[in-house]
Amino acid sequence: MARKVADCRRFPSEMNCSLTISGEEEEVVRAAAEHAVSVHRHTDGPELRQEIRALLEDELIPAVPKSGPPPPEGEIFDL
């Protein structure tokens, strides 16, 4: 399953929030909803969580092997 990202920098806000949350979809939705309520003063509920879910993007980071040293910077590898 692809990891998801919620990135506050992609949306204008009064406080210029720079938080990025990544993980499994349900984790990100829960954490982003908590953040939206506590920092951005939104009201939690099904509508907020649906809006968050619609804005999630797939995480675009290179895969890292589970063991061994990381590859040299810029090198592409298969797992």
N, C-alpha and C positions, 0 to 999 in steps of 0.2 A: 504494500500500500504506500502511495506517495505521501511524503510529509507535506503539510500545508503551512502557509505563512500568512499572518495578518500584520501589515506594516502601516503604522500610523503616519509615517512620512508621506505616504501616497495620497493623503487626504488633508485638505486645509483645516486648521483648527486655530483657535485663539491662542493656544499655548505652544504652538509649533512642536507638538509631541514627536519624539523620535523613537518610540518603542517599537520593536519588532518581536513578534511571538511566532515560534515555529514548533511543530510537533505533529502528532497524529491529529486528525481533524477534530475529534471531540475534545481533546485537550486544548486545542487552540481556541475553539469556540467558547469553551468555559472560561479560559483565562482572559480572552479578549472581552467577553461580556463583563467580567469582574472589573477589568481595567476601564471599560467604557462607563461603568456606573461610578467607580470610585474617583476617576480622574476627569472624565468628560461630562459627568453629571447626567448620563442617560438613565432611563428607567429600564431595569431588567425585565425580560419577559420573552415570550415566543417570537414576537415581531423583531425585537433587537437581535436575538440569536439567529433568526432567518436572514436578516440583513447582513450580519457578520459572515454567515456561511456563504452567502452569495458573493462576498468580496474576497474570499480566500483565494490564494494563488498556490500553485504547486511550488515547492521549494526547489530552487535551481542551484544546487551546490554539487561539486564533484563528489563522487563516491570515495570513501576512504576504506582501505582494507581493514579487516577486523584485527589483524596482527601484523607485526613487522613495522619498519620505519615508513614514514610517508614518502611518496615519490618525490623526486626533485621538482622544484617549483616550475610550473608550466608544462610538465610532462603529463600526457594522457595515458591512462591504463585501463585495462578491463579487470573485472573481479572474477 
